[in-house]
């Protein structure tokens, strides 16, 4: 009984404690609030702003190549809207998969190149092919967006890690492999707007556009559902408002997903989705697509000989100037051309004169110029062929017949060249016709010229504007032309030239001898002696040459006994000698303190070293790799010295107006020396051939 009482008391006490706490803290029972029922008609969801746009295609021309060779992250129908717009404009569209052609080959006849969502980067040769294409007037459309990443990469065992599936590699480096060539960069980001968007913070509205640009003409609103920001040189076509931000470029505003650069020939876009269904129907996206198609449909290429045969836009008539009647031998000569045209799906026919509505190719020899003389005059080409059969009435005052002069080709902007072993190509274009003139010394050299054209092998050729000169055969000088030049029995070149390349020493970084040798290759037998490999040559090493060039690049001037002996052997040989380099002499009476040389001014176009240049023209030199200052020659100290100045220091160079390139010649002492006060590699590449050949001609006494 006592035990039962204790248990009842214990549980009663516990109940009293919890009951008291409940009575003390209880505030009543909860009554839930009544929630009104939801009427479905009251729910308002954002709707897509689809706008109808009627495309009004403008007739275009050209050939647009679309890249599919870089793992492009596209579905089968993604290209349909763009391809339909291009087809409506009469533009041929070619899909490039990278298997049958190299990129430079497929772009040779293209007018525009489209690269959408690339995954694999363009390697260096492809980058150069695109650069050359755009430089030649081609158009480049590049687009990438954050939703189109690269595929997962398997490990060495062929397995794909789960992390690479959840976090796939970025495709931005692939886009930047092209974009960076034009000073542009795609960021690894996405644009978003939490204030005013198209139903999602990443569906960004754009209402600010570059004014008076055909690509943005008529646009009021664009919606990009996934967009990278782009930064770099060029004109932003689309500008984000202050509420549009980047998840990567924190705090930055004024962002853009579209930049046009390279003088309007490159368009970089940070979104691909707006080009494909269904996003292409949002807002003015479809209108923008039509504007892009109009832009791609314009042929802006500067077609030249390097684009053969695609520089022709009409059927082509082959016209010979060899005889007054059709020469049957011409059929054999043109077979390589016929094959090239057939392979390109183009028409080439032989006629005795150009037909109306056709383009033309003239083939002929240097002694039959009448049919093509007008084209040569327009291109600034003069071909002088001597009359080797002079009559007695044409004899000189001594009663002897005048010796024939070497046949020459003179090209404005290129200089003077021998006709022997040389082929001339001249392209003339106007609205009615494109004309190509091909001339050579004889039938054999003409056939070699046609092979050069058919195989597109222009290595060793030099060009200026619409003219190209190519060495195609062996040079065989006439006896009267040899003079004092000792060719050692080798009649394939104009003379033997020794180049002493001083490529070691103080403060220097680079010799210009490789560029000099390349410029002289083909016409001259050139030997290059590098001091870093062989030291300085002895007098015996220097025998048997017709001229000498000492090229010291951008190395500071240093005189050693070995150098003094080598240079003395050259000077006292009685042959022409040229000094080329940033510092080509010691600080003697003819020089001032060295100073940077930035540019040149043509002082005398009649000077043999300046032949083909124009008086007063300014030539900007490439930057010196080492940066050492160049020799400054004193104009005042030239008094009393037989000197001919070809180039002076230009207006942007210290000591402007002082000589930079000049010659010294003394018949009594038998020396002829040229001074070129800069490393040869600094001469712009388009002038290197002309200057090197002028120098060689002067050194050889031509």
TORVOSE-499206 format. One record per residue (C-alpha): residue in one letter; x, y, z. Coordinates in steps of 0.02 Angstrom, whole numbers, plus 32768, in hexadecimal, padded with zeros to 4 digits. Layout:
N
AXYZ ...
END
This chain:
702
X800080008000 X808C8074802B X80E2804B7F89 X804680707F23 X803281187F7C X80E481477F51 X80CB81247E99 X802981867E8F X807A82187EE9 X811282177E75 X80AD82187DD3 X803382977E18 X80C1830C7E41 X810682FF7D91 X8059831E7D47 X804283B57DB7 X80E883FF7D7E X80C783EB7CC3 X8011841C7CD7 X804384BA7D31 X80BF84E87CAC X803C84CA7C26 X7FBA85367C80 X803B85BF7C9B X807A85CA7BE7 X7FDC859D7B87 X7F99862F7B1C X7F0785D67ACC X7EEF85607A38 X7F2B858B7984 X7EA685B57905 X7EEE85AF7851 X7ED1864277DB X7E58861F774E X7EB4861F76A3 X7E4D8654760D X7E4B85DD757A X7EBA860674E3 X7E668631743F X7ED185F573AE X7E9E868A7344 X7EF286FE73C2 X7FA086AE73A9 X800D87177334 X80AA86C572EE X812887267281 X810F86FF71C9 X819586F87144 X819D879270D6 X8192873D702B X819087B86F9B X816C87956EE6 X81EE87D76E6C X81E387D06DB0 X828D87B96D63 X82B188256CCB X834D87D46C80 X83C2883F6C1B X841C87EA6B8A X84CB87BC6BC2 X855E875C6B80 X85F086FB6BC2 X860D86576C1B X85F686436CD8 X865785B86D2F X860D85796DD4 X868885236E48 X865F84756E8A X8714843D6EA1 X872E84726F55 X86B184056FB4 X862F848E6FA3 X85A884767028 X8513847F6FB2 X847A84146F8C X844C83E16EDD X83C984696EC4 X842184F66F20 X846A853D6E7F X83C785376E1C X838985EA6E3B X843186376E0A X844885C66D73 X839785EA6D36 X83B886A66D40 X845B86956CDF X840B86266C5B X838186A86C44 X840987246C18 X845686B56B94 X84F0868D6BFB X854285E36BEF X855A85916C9A X85E485106CB6 X85F584A66D54 X86AC84896D81 X86D283EA6DE3 X879083F26DD7 X87A7834C6D7E X87B6836E6CC4 X880A84186CC5 X887C84816D30 X882D85206D74 X889385936D04 X885A852F6C6C X87A185376C96 X87AF85F26CBA X880986186C17 X876586316BB9 X86F986646C4E X86B587106C78 X868286ED6D2D X86AD86716DB6 X863086446E40 X866C85F26EE2 X85E285C76F5F X85FE85757009 X86AC852D6FE9 X86EB84B07069 X879C848E702B X8817851C7014 X885A85556F6B X891185286F5D X899285A56F20 X8988857A6E66 X88CB858B6E6A X88D786306EC8 X894C86736E42 X88D786366DB8 X884786976E07 X88B487316E22 X88EA87306D6C X883687156D35 X87F487A96D99 X888788166D65 X885687F06CB2 X87A788356CD0 X874F87976D0C X86CC879E6D96 X86D3873C6E3A X863C87186EA9 X866C86CB6F50 X85EB869C6FD5 X85F2863A7079 X858586347115 X858B85ED71C8 X8515855B71A5 X8587850B7124 X861884C17184 X869B8446714A X8679838A715B X86BF832B71F3 X877282F271DC X879A823A71FC X8831820F7266 X88C581A6722B X886081087245 X87CD814671DE X875B81667272 X86FB8208728C X8701824E733B X865B827F7388 X869D832D73AE X86BD834F72F6 X8608832172D3 X85C28390735D X863F841B7336 X8669840B727B X870384647236 X86ED851371F6 X86E48537713B X871B85EC7154 X87D285C6712A X879A85837081 X873D86257059 X87CF868C7099 X884A86307029 X87FE86986F9C X87BC872E6FFC X88668755704A X88B0876A6F9C X884588076F8C X885F884C703B X87BC8802707E X879D87927116 X8706872A7145 X86F087247203 X86C686847260 X862486D172A0 X856B86EB727C X8507878B727B X846D879D72EA X83EC881E731E X8381880873BA X831F88A973A2 X82DC88A372F0 X82EB87FF7292 X8289878D721D X82438714729F X82ED86DC72E1 X837F873E7328 X83F186F572A1 X837A87257214 X83C087D371FC X836B885F719E X83D388D77135 X8391897E70F7 X843089E370D8 X848189CF702D X850C8A1F6FC7 X84BB8AA46F5C X84C78AA96E9E X850A89F96E8D X84B889846E0E X84C588F56E8A X8459894E6F0B X83E789A96E92 X8331899E6EC6 X835189466F6D X82F3897C7009 X82FE88E4707B X836B8849707B X835E87B970F7 X83F7874C7115 X83CF86B4717F X84868689719E X850F8707717E X85C8871B71A2 X860E87C971B3 X869887FB7139 X871F887D714F X87A388C470DB X87C889327047 X873A89616FD3 X868B89A96FD6 X860A89647053 X856B89476FEF X84FB89197082 X8509896A712D X84C0892771D0 X8466899B7249 X84A389C072F8 X843D89317344 X848E88AD72D5 X85238861732C X85A487D87316 X85B9874A7392 X867487567376 X869A880E7356 X8659884773FF X862988FE740A X864189217350 X85B7897172EA X85A989A87236 X85C588F471FF X85AF88B9714C X858D881070F9 X85B6884D7049 X864F88A67001 X867B88CE6F4D X873388E66F25 X87BA88D76E9D X876F896A6E3D X86C389196E44 X86FA886F6E00 X86EE880E6EA4 X864F87FA6F0C X865F87A46FB6 X85BE87737011 X85AC873170C2 X850C86D070A0 X84DE86447027 X842D861F7063 X83E086B87010 X840E866E6F66 X83AC85CC6F7D X82F7859B6FA2 X829885CB7007 X8301865D7049 X831A86A36F9A X826186D96F9D X8270873C703E X826387FA7035 X82CE883A6FA3 X834287A36FA0 X8301876E6EF6 X831E881D6EB2 X83D088166EF4 X83E8876F6E9D X83B487BD6DF8 X842D884D6E12 X84B987D06E31 X848887716D92 X848F88156D2F X853C88386D77 X857D878A6D4C X853787976C9B X85A888266C66 X864687F76C08 X86CD88696C4E X876287FF6C1D X87F488536BC7 X880B87C96B49 X88BC87BC6B06 X892F873E6AB6 X894086DB6B58 X888586B46B48 X889786666A9B X882986296A4A X87A086746AB8 X87CF87286A92 X876C870E69F1 X86AF87236A01 X867C86FC694E X86AA867D68C8 X876086966898 X87A886A967E9 X885D867967CF X88AD86EC674E X895C86D3670A X89CC876166CB X8A5286EE6685 X8A2386FD65CD X89A48753655E X894F86AA6549 X8928862965CE X89C585CA65FD X899E850F6613 X8A2A85016693 X89C4856A6709 X895084D66722 X89DC8478677A X8A0A851067E1 X895D852B6827 X893284796859 X8962849A6910 X88EE85316910 X886084CD68C4 X88718449694C X886A84CC69D5 X87CE851C698E X877784756975 X879F84446A2A X875284E76A67 X86B684D169FD X86E1856A6995 X86E6858868DA X878585A86875 X878285B467B7 X880585E66736 X87DE867B66C5 X884186EF6657 X87F9878666B3 X879187A26750 X86D68785673F X865287FB6781 X861B87D06832 X86B487656856 X8752877A68BC X87F987616864 X88A687166877 X892B875467FD X89C886E967E8 X8A5A87266782 X8B1087566773 X8B7087F4679C X8B8A881D66E4 X8ACF881966BA X8A85889C672D X8A0C88FE66BE X896D889F66F1 X899188B667AB X89ED895D67AD X895889BB67F8 X89508941688A X8A0B895468A9 X89FE8A1268A4 X89708A116922 X89D689A36997 X8A748A0C6986 X8AD88984692D X8B5A89AA68A7 X8BAF891D6849 X8C46895367E3 X8C8388D46764 X8D2089016703 X8D2E88F16647 X8DBB8874662D X8DB88888656F X8DEB893D655A X8E13897D64AD X8EAB89E16479 X8E448A80647E X8E308A636538 X8EEA8A5A6557 X8F3B8AC665DB X8FA68B5D65B5 X90418AEE65B5 X8FFE8A92651D X8FDA89F76585 X8F3189AE65A8 X8EE989DA6650 X8EF2894866CA X8E46890E6701 X8E15893967B1 X8DD288B36827 X8D16889D6818 X8CC088E368B2 X8C1A88E7690C X8BF48987696A X8B63898669E6 X8B2C8A206A45 X8B4289F86AFD X8BAF895F6ADE X8C43899B6A7A X8CA5895869E5 X8CC288A069BC X8D0988376930 X8C8F87E268BA X8CF9874468B0 X8CA886B76913 X8C1F872A6952 X8B618721693F X8AEB87B56951 X8A3987A66992 X89C6883E6989 X8912884269CA X889D88CC6991 X87EA88D569D2 X8756894369AC X869A892F69B2 X869388E26904 X8725886A6906 X87B3881B6967 X8850880768FF X88EE87A46923 X898987C168B8 X8A14873D68BB X8AB787656861 X8B60870F6855 X8BFE870F67ED X8BD986766781 X8B6285E26772 X8BC3857A67EF X8BC186006876 X8B0A8622684E X8AE1856C6870 X8B3D85796917 X8AD986156940 X8A3685B9691E X8A72852D6991 X8A9485AC6A1A X89E285EA6A08 X8992853E69FD X89EA84FD6A97 X89D985A36AF3 X8A92859F6B20 X8ABE86566B35 X8B5386376BA8 X8BE286A46B6F X8B6E871E6B17 X8B6287D66B3F X8AC3883B6B2B X8A8788EE6B32 X89D089206B1F X899588C76A7F X8A3F88896A43 X8A9F87EC6A70 X8B4D87BB6A33 X8B8587076A3F X8C2D86B96A14 X8BFD862069AD X8C9985EE694A X8D5585F8694A X8DA686A1692F X8E22869A689D X8E7187466885 X8EAE877567D7 X8F6A878867C2 X8F59884567BA X8F0188446864 X8F8587E468C4 X9003887268CF X907888606964 X900587E969C1 X905D874569E4 X8FD486C269ED X904E863269FE X8FFA85DA696D X8F5085E269C2 X8EDD8640694D X8E3F862269B3 X8E5186BF6A1E X8E7D87766A09 X8F16876B6A79 X8F6387216B15 X8F4587846BB4 X8F9887626C5C X8F3487956CF7 X8F9587A36D99 X8F11878F6E20 X8F5387D76EC2 X8ED787856F37 X8F35878B6FDC X8F75881C7041 X8F3A889E70BD X8E8488C870E1 X8E4288787042 X8DB587FD7029 X8D9C87DB6F70 X8DF387DD6EC7 X8D99880F6E28 X8DFE87976DBC X8D7487126DAB X8CFA87926D64 X8D8287D96CF3 X8DAF872C6CB1 X8CF787046C92 X8CDD87A76C32 X8D7087826BC0 X8D4986CA6BA9 X8D3686926AF4 X8D8C87216A99 X8E3187216AF7 X8EA8869C6B34 X8EAD86CA6BED X8F2486886C72 X8EFE86B56D28 X8F8A86A96DA9 X8F4E86B36E5E X8FD286EE6EDA X8F7B86956F6A X8F9E85F06F12 X9042860C6EB4 X909486A86EFA X90D487266E7A X910A86F06DCB X91BC86FD6D8D X91F3874D6CEA X91F486A16C99 X914086836CD0 X910D87246C78 X915587016BCC X90EA86DF6B33 X905787516B5C X901187E36AF8 X8FD0884C6B8A X8FD0884D6C48 X8F4F887B6CCB X8F75888E6D84 X8ED0887A6DE2 X8EE2889B6E9E X8E29889B6EC9 X8DFF88F56F69 X8EA588D16FBF X8F0B89627004 X8FA789926FA4 X904489356FDC X90EA89336F7F X916288A16F94 X920188746F35 X91A887E36EDD X911988546EA7 X919288DC6E6B X91F1885F6E02 X915388176DB4 X910B88C26D8A X91B188FD6D43 X91BA88676CD0 X910D88936C8E X9132894C6C76 X91D8892F6C1C X918E88AA6BAB X914F89326B38 X909E88EC6B42 X900389426B87 X8FEC893A6C44 X8F5189626CAC X8F46897E6D68 X8E9889586DAF X8E6989656E67 X8E3189D26EF6 X8EE48A056F1A X8F4C89F66E7D X8FE18A616EAB X90478AAA6F39 X902E8B5B6F78 X90A28BAD6EFC X908C8C506E9E X8FF48C146E3C X8F898BE36ED1 X8F308C336F64 X8EF68BE27005 X8E858B4C6FDE X8DC98B6A6FE8 X8D2E8B006FC4 X8CFD8AEF6F0C X8C3F8AE26EFB X8C1E8B096E45 X8C6C8B396D9F X8C478BBE6D1D X8C708BA06C66 X8CF28C246C3D X8D138BFD6B85 X8CB08B7D6B22 X8D328B896A97 X8DB58B416B0C X8DD18A8A6ADC X8DAA8A526B8E X8D038AAD6B8C X8CCA8A776ADF X8C0F8A536AE2 X8BEF8ABF6B7C X8B9A8B696B72 X8BF08C0A6BA3 X8BB78C496C4D X8B608BA86C80 X8B738B756D36 X8B958ABF6D61 X8B798A876E14 X8BF78A056E4D X8BCD896F6EB9 X8C0189806F6E X8CB4894E6F99 X8CB588AE6FFF X8D4988E37069 X8D1B899B7070 X8DCD89DC705F X8DD88A8A7010 X8E0E8A966F5A X8EA18AF16F0E X8E7D8BA76EE2 X8EE18BE46E4D X8F108C9B6E49 X8ECD8CF86DB2 X8F488D876DCC X8FE38D176DC2 X8FB28CD46D17 X8FF58D716CC2 X907E8D486C46 X90568C8E6C40 X90098C406BA6 X8F688C066BF7 X8EBA8BDB6BBA X8E338BD76C3E X8DA08B626C20 X8D408B6D6CC5 X8D428BE66D57 X8D078BD16E0A X8C4B8BE86E0C X8BE28C6B6E65 X8BC38BFF6F00 X8C7C8BD76F19 X8CF78C3F6F7F X8D708C9F6F0F X8CEB8C9D6E87 X8D308CCA6DDB X8DDD8C816DF7 X8E148BF76D7F X8DDF8B446DA6 X8E098AEB6D02 X8E908B2B6C8C X8F1D8AF76C18 X8FD38B2B6C09 X902D8B0D6B65 X90DB8B3B6B28 X91128B006A7C X91C78B356A99 X91DD8AC96B33 X91688A426AF0 X90F08A326B80 X90328A396B8D X8FE48A2D6C3A X8F2F8A376C71 X8EF68A5E6D23 X8E4B8A246D61 X8E2F8A626E11 X8DB189E06E51 X8DA289236E62 X8D5B88DB6DC1 X8CCF887D6E1B X8C8489256E4C X8C5D89536D97 X8BA3892F6D7A X8B8F88886D22 X8B3888D66C8B X8BD6893C6C68 X8C5D88BC6C93 X8C68886E6BE5 X8C6F89156B8C X8CF3895E6BFF X8D5F88C06C00 X8D5D88B16B43 X8D85896A6B2E X8E1789566BA4 X8E5788BA6B4D X8E4B890C6AA0 X8EB089A26ADE X8F3389366B33 X8F4B88CF6A96 X8F62896B6A2D X8EBE895E69CC 
END
